[in-house]
Amino acid sequence: MADVEIGIGKTGRRAYGFDDIAIVPSRRTRDPEDVSIAWEIDAYRFELPLVASAMDGVVSPETAIAIGRLGGLGVLNLEGLWTRYDDPEPLLDEIAGLSEDTATRRMQDIYAEPIKPDLITARVKQIRDAGVTVAASLTPQRTVQFAQTVLDSGVDLFVIQGTVVSAEHVSSRHEPLNLKRFIADLDVPVLVGGCATYQSALHLMRTGAAGILVGVGPGQANTTRGVLGIGVPMATSIADAAGARRDYLDESGGRYVHVIADGGMRTGGDIAKAIACGADAVMMGSPLARATEAPGRGWHWGHGSYHPELPRGTRVQVEPAGTLEQVLLGPATTDEGTTNLFGGLRRAMAMTGFSTIKEFQKVEVMVAPALQTEGKGLQRAQSKGMGSC
């Protein structure tokens, strides 16, 4: 892809977000009932290609269990309220009631409470005892400190997640986490992220990770792009990571690493576009925070929202959309695509003739930013009573 000249001293690639692309229908269609949206990672199979974000307003032990029973995978944040407090419910109530000008400072105080290893064990056991697959998340900075506790508690999938996670972290102050050595010593599959480019995705694949999380700064509650200026539009990030997966498959002699699109998806159409660009599954936060069972009480915030030195997130109020089952599987009662998310994916696959996630990754897409303008123009015309032909 040719670089675009930004100025005489700087060029850059043209990158695309979900709103810049569209999925192209093919010559074949099929019944939605004949479509499988299941995916498998290591020994685990899920009927929905969904990984729920490890955010306190999205995943509690109870919602992790509910998501697992509906066919997805909920990831519990092991640095969140559930492992700092015996009873986080009053604090969730307080966070929901904070004013905008005091929210960040108060959340910094709340999250200053130390993490308690015994609560890690208790929360993981609660999910495991319900009979669903258990996934839990730590940042790279806390991984070595709490990894053994996490493993002893019985997780099935271990997630190492930060704003940007690299295979080659350099530090003059302390010994950084050696991802390749760490993952090699584990008996459970590891998901690692985020990353946003071909090269960073390829390097993470070489660590031995079972899956990588792709996306830096696209989430609704994430302000990384504003605070740090770092980010890559999601369609390009996913397609680059899918290219790295293809090349690593050849390099490794057939080892397949799953690409999980992380953030920036609001509708079923966004999920379909993420899969079309090469994702095997999607990680979502804010759409699930709209479920009535979500622990955030109508609010959504990310890991960076309470960083003690440089917060890179915001507390976002979200409109209730229905039960968790309605958000994921319907039935939808609005036409905006924010409920029955995976019914939307299933129908997109059916309307383009594909029957599995792997097949749908080959669907044709086109760059079509004009579609967004056309849609807005149609909405304006309809609001004026002009209708459509």
N, C-alpha and C positions, 0 to 999 in steps of 0.2 A: 504494500500500500504506500503510495507516494505521500511524503510529508507536505504539510501546508506551511507556507512561510508566515510566521507570526510577525517577524520583523527581520531586518538584515542579519541580526545576530542570533536568531532563534527560530527553529522550525518545530513542528509537532504533528503527530498523527491525528487524523480525523477520527473521532470515536462516536459511538452511537448508544443512546439509551433506549428503553423499551418504547417510548413514544415515537422514536424515529424509524421503527421497523414495523412490518406487517407480515403475517403468515399468508402464504399464497395457497389457495385451493388447488387440488390436483384433479385428475380425470376420474378418480375413484372416491366414493363415499362408503360408509358402512354404518351399521346400527350401533348406537352407543353401548348397547348391552354386550356387544362383541369386543369391546375395548377393555384392555387391562391397564390400569395405571399403577400397578404394584411395582415395587423395586426391592432389590436385595443388596445388602452390604454385609460382607463376610458371611456368617451363618444365620443372619437375621433377615426376615422377609417382612415387608410392610405393605399393606393394601393401599396406602396413600403415600405418595412421594413427598412427605412433609416432615420436616424437622422443626419443632417449635423452639423459638429463640430462648436462650437461657437468660431471661429477664424477669425480674421480680413481679412486674405487673402483668406478666403473661403466664409463667409456669410456676405453680406451687406443686407440692407433692400430689395434691388432689387433682389438679388439672393435668399433670403428667400422666396420672392413671387414666383419666378420662380420654385424653388424646390417644394413649396407647390402645384403649379399648375401641376407639373409632378407626384405628388402623394406622395412625401416625406415630411419631416419636417425639416425646417431650424431653427437653434437656433442662435439668435443674441447675441453677446458678449456685455453685458451692461457695461463692463469696458474697452471697446475698443475705437477705434478712432471715431466711430459713435456717442458716447455719450460724447466725450471730445471736439469735434470740429464741428462747424456748417457745414464746408465743408472739409471733410477729403481727398478729391481727390488729392490735391497737395502733401499731406503727403504720400499717397500711391505711388505716382510717385517718391517721394524722397526715400522712403524705397527701392523701386525696383532698384534705381540707386546707392545705397550705396556700397562702397567697402567692402570686407570681413573684413578688419582690423578695420573699423570704424562702422560697422553695429550695433553691440550690444550697444556700448556706445551712439550712436545717437538715437537708438530706446528707450533707457532708458530715454533720454531727452524728446522725443516726447510723451511718455506715462506718463510723470510726470504732464501733464496738468490735472487739476481737472475734475472729472466727473460732468456733469451738469444735474440735475434732469429734467429740461424742455426738454432736448434732449432725455432722456429716453422716456418721454411721446410722443414726436414727432415721434421717430423712431417706437415705437410700434404701434402708430396710423397709420403710413404709411403702415405697413404690414397688420394690421387689416382691413383697408379700401379697401384693394385688395381682401378681401374675403377668405383668407387662414387662417389656424390655426396658432396662434402666440405663439412662444416659445422664452424665453429669459433667459440668464444665468448670475449668479453672483457667486463669490467665497464666501466661508463661512465667510471670514473676512469682506465682504461688505454687507452681506445679511441683517442684522438688519438695517443698515444705509439706504438702498435704497428699502427695501422690500415693504413698503407702497406705494412708488411712482410707483413701478412696478405693483403692484396689481391695483392701481387706474387707471393706463394707459390701463388696459384691456387685460393682457396676458391670454392665455388659459392654458399654461403649464409653470411651473416655474422650472428652472434647477439650482441646487446648485452644483457647480463643482469645484474641486481642484485636485492637484496632488494625494493626499490621503485625503479622507474625512472619519472621524470616527464618531460613535455615542457617543464616550466617550472621547472627547478632554479634557485634563487636563491643567490648566494654573494657575500659582501663581500670574500673573500680572493683569488679567482681567477676567470678567465673560464670559465664552465661549458660543457659540451658542448652545442652547439646541434644537437639531433637532426634537426630539419627540414632545416637547411642541410647537415649532414653526410650524411644519407641521399640528398639530392638530387644530391650530387656523386659518388655511388657507382654503379658499373655492375653490382653484384650485389644481389639481394634481401636485405633485412634483417629479422630477427625481433627484436623488442624486448619486454622485460618485466623484472620483473613489475609487474602492476597488479591491482587487485581491485574496482574500482567502475565504474559506467557512465561517469562523467565522465572518470576517468583513462584508461579504455580509448579513449574518443572522442578525447581529446587525443593519445594515442599514434598512433591511426589517421591523424590529420591530419598527422603528421610524414612520411608517405609509406612507412611500414613495410609490408612484405608480409604480416606476421603479428605478432600480439601474444601474449605469454605471460601467462596469467591465473592468479594464485595468489600469495598472500603468506603464508608461514609454515605451510603445511599438511603439509610433508614429514616423513617419519619422523625424519630426522636434523637437522631444523630446530627451533631453540628460539626463533625470533623472537617468537612469541606470549608466551613466558614472560619473555624478556629485555626486550622492548620493549613488550609488550602490544598489538602490532599484528597484525591478521589479520581475514579475512572468510571465513565458511564457503563451501566451494567451489561448491556447487550454485548459490547466490545469485550469487557472483562470475561464474561462467560465463554464467548467464542475463542478468546485467546487461551483460556484454561483448557477448553476442549481440544484445542490444537496441541497443547502441551501433553494432555492425556494420550492423544494419538501417538505422538512422538515417543513418549515414555513407554508406551505399550511395546513399540519396536525395540527401544533401547534395553528394556528389562526382559525381553523374551516372552512377553505375554501377560505381564502383571497389570491389571486394570485398577485404576484409582478413580473413585467416584468424585464427581464435581457437584458441589451443592451450592446453588445460588443463594447468597445471603443478603437479603434486604432489598428495598426499593420496589417490592411487589405489593400492589394494593388490590388487584382484581384477578379473576380467573384468567382473563386475557394476558395479564402480565406473567402469570405462572406458565401459561402455554408458550409465550415468547421465550421465557427462560429455558424451558425444555427444548424448544426449537433451536436455540443457540448452542445447545450442547449439554445442559445441566441434566443430571440424573435425578435430582430432587431439589426442593427449595426449602430454605430456612426463613420463617416468617415470624414477625413480632406484632406490629400494630394491628393487622387484621384480626388476630386472635385476641388482642386486648379488648376488642369490641364485644366479645362474647359475655353473656351474663354471668358465666362461672369464673371469668378472669379475676385474679386476685387484686388487680389494680384499681377496682372500684371506678372504672371509667377513665382511668389515667394510664399513661404509658411512658416509661422512661428506660434509658439504656444504661450500660455499664459506666460510660463516661460521664453520666449526669452528676455523679457524686465524687468524681476524682478530687482528692484533697488539694491538689495544686493547680490543675488546669482542666476544669470541667469541659467535656466535649459532647454534651448531650443536653437535652431539655426535657422537661416534663410536659407531655402533650395530652390534652383532653381528647378523648375519642367518643364518638357517638355509639350508643348501644345498637347492636345489629341483630341480636337474637341469641339463641343458645349456641353452644360450641358446635353441636351437631348441625344446626342450621347454617352457621358460618362455613363449615367444611363441606357438608353434604346436602344442604338444603332441607326443605324447599325454600327457594328464594321468593321474596315478596316485593322486591324492588328490581329495577332494570339496570342498575349501575354496575353489576358484576362483583359486588363486595360480599355477597353471600352465595352459598353453594359453589365455593371456589373450585372444588375439584370435580363437581359436575360440569363446570365450564371447561376445565381441561379435558375431561372425557369427551365432551361434545366437539371441542376443537379437533381432537384426534380423529373422531368419527367423521367429521365433515371434510377432513383432508385424506381420509382413507387409511390411516395408520392404526395398528392394533396394540402396539406396545410402546413403552417409553423409548427404548433403544431405537425402534424404527422411526418414531416421531422426531428424533434428533436430526434426521436426514431431510425433513420437510424444507421446501423452498421458502425463503424469506426475501423480502425486498425492502430497500430503503425508501421510506414513504412518509417523511415528515409532514407533507401536505395534507395527509389524512387527518391530522390533529386540527389543522386550520379549517378543513372542510366540516369536521364534526362540530366545531364551535360555531361555525357559520350557520349550520343547520339548526342548532339549538337556539341561536338568536332569532332565526326566521320563525321557528315554531312558537317562541315566546311572544312574537308580535302577531301571531294568528295567521301567518302566511302558509303554514303547513308545508307539506313536501309532496313531490310528484311521485 
